Amino acid sequence: MDMSSLPKRVRKDFPILQREVHGKPLVYLDNAASAQKPLAVIEGQREYLSNYHANIHRGAHHLAQLATEAYEGGRRKIAEHIGAPHTEGIIFTSGSTDAINLVAQAWGRTNLQSGDTVLVTQMEHHANIVPWQMVCAERGAQVVPAAVLEDGTLDLDDFKRLLELHQPKMAAFVHASNTLGTINPVADLCTLAKAAGATTLVDGSQALPHLAIDVQAIGCDFYVATGHKAYGPTGIGFLYGKQAQLEAMPPWRGGGEMIKSVSFDGTTFNGLPHKFEAGTPHISGGIALGIAIDWINGIGTPAIAAHEQALVQHAHAALGTLKGLRIIGTAPHKVGVVSLVVDGLHPYDLGTLLDGQGIAVRTGHHCTEPLMQHLGLESGTLRISFAAYTTREEIDRTVIALDRAMQMLS
Ligand SMILES: Cc1ncc(COP(=O)(O)O)c(C=O)c1O
């Protein structure tokens, strides 16, 4: 497919892209925070809520069966999409944060002992740092970060050095950085970590919307992602886990759905995936995440990835013409995320002026404060991030607006 034709083909699917903001056509470049929703996702949720809403799994009636089938269909689509060998290895969660907390609590409390190490990287989102810090504090273990190089790539030598030094029980790292765009060589990292005896978790929050994912080829024990960055609803995401790992883990949250039988003499737990899904879940979310995955597959991840690669190159070249502007994160392999800083100007002031032009960007530390500290960027960055519907013209408009904003503020 002609890459530039992709937005032409898909923009009509997104009702919100028709709107104006502050009297200007919306340019939505905050996709790494949350992507917009295609009509199929919006309609899929409406259809469920209007026509077949019921609680799932335990109802004998027709609507409960329809709802259960649609929700479990969402799970099957996720499993197929990421190459999971078993549908039962997909646990629905409220997002990546929830999925990592699940592993940190259920796996961590069982497997981490005093003196143990969890290896992460300096480019992790807080969601892949804080849950580990919490369980490590409880267990007397420590969280150690592998360094990030100047261009935003992971320092592989440091990663290897820390593996050797600490023999970590867990190595948890991001597939694609939400701040730098860097795509990490996750299969290689898993091979290295495994050879050192570590269990592995990959945070795929920024990979699911942009890249083809094959958890078996990656070789990780756990993989997490969140729906709302991948054209799905908020409040839904998933944990993939190898069956043996999930089987060996105790449940985390207790309640309905996750039990086989309950009595005051003792309770027995349900099998996978229900053991980790206590209570009534986000039913419309699970259904709609399946629809979002169908939407992604209707286009194909190779076409999306190629389109976004071209946009990143275009953005780097166009932004490179602005004096005093520095791109943060120039790794050779990036998803559609471009962070930048301008000498002497606060990212928030620039972002506010862009908003006045209808251009939605994100400013700040992007929930990666340790990375910002490491890079000496205490005010954070201004980040533009792309989706399948992003056009070159939108990037050009943003570069012109940035240029103007820089002149106004200097
Ligand atoms: C790399 C990464 N990990 C984890 C998260 C957390 O996702 P959620 O807030 O949907 O749980 C995000 C969201 O910004 C992210 O970009």
The ligand as a Tripos MOL2 file, in Angstrom:
@<TRIPOS>MOLECULE
LIG
   16    16     1     0     0
SMALL
NO_CHARGES

@<TRIPOS>ATOM
      1 C1          5.2390    2.3550   28.3310 C.3       1 LIG1
      2 C2          4.0010    2.4510   29.1650 C.ar      1 LIG1
      3 N1          3.7930    1.5680   30.1540 N.ar      1 LIG1
      4 C3          2.7000    1.5980   30.9130 C.ar      1 LIG1
      5 C4          1.7250    2.5630   30.7340 C.ar      1 LIG1
      6 C5          0.5170    2.5590   31.6080 C.3       1 LIG1
      7 O1         -0.6510    2.3040   30.8830 O.3       1 LIG1
      8 P1         -2.0620    2.4100   31.6170 P.3       1 LIG1
      9 O2         -2.0860    3.7530   32.2840 O.co2     1 LIG1
     10 O3         -3.0710    2.3200   30.5260 O.co2     1 LIG1
     11 O4         -2.1500    1.3130   32.5880 O.co2     1 LIG1
     12 C6          1.9050    3.5270   29.7330 C.ar      1 LIG1
     13 C7          0.9250    4.6210   29.5460 C.2       1 LIG1
     14 O5          1.2870    5.7790   29.3550 O.2       1 LIG1
     15 C8          3.0620    3.4610   28.9190 C.ar      1 LIG1
     16 O6          3.2730    4.3420   27.9390 O.3       1 LIG1
@<TRIPOS>BOND
     1     1     2 1
     2     2     3 ar
     3     2    15 ar
     4     3     4 ar
     5     4     5 ar
     6     5     6 1
     7     5    12 ar
     8     6     7 1
     9     7     8 1
    10     8     9 2
    11     8    10 1
    12     8    11 1
    13    12    13 1
    14    12    15 ar
    15    13    14 2
    16    15    16 1
@<TRIPOS>SUBSTRUCTURE
     1 LIG1         1 GROUP 0 **** ****
